[in-house]
């Protein structure tokens, strides 16, 4: 009798930082640490301070949401995705998370130089 052991995909919890208005391009296969080729389902937890996250289950190998802060002046906000891999060999993996910190785009600060006295000639 021969027993074949099939590996399950192992995902890596990951954090990204992006500016508001950025379209994500997260290749989920690249986050499988043991290289088991996989299919993916994923979903984002709803964050009312961010627009663009998919809160319904998606079946694709890339997360490509465009994330926009509702009120950029309120600072950084986080979107958490839960990803479930299933190996092409049929073995399901454990869910893992991708945390995306959405940063506001800020205007360059005006720096006021202190008054200096010019030397007399």
Buried (B, 14 or more C-beta within 10 A) or exposed (E): EEEEEEEBBBBEEBEBEBBBBBEBEBEBBEBBEEEBEBBBBBBBEEBEBBBBBBEEEBEEBBBEBEBBBEEBEEEEBBBBBBBBBBBEEEBEBEBBBBEBEBBBEEEEEEEEEEEEEEEEE
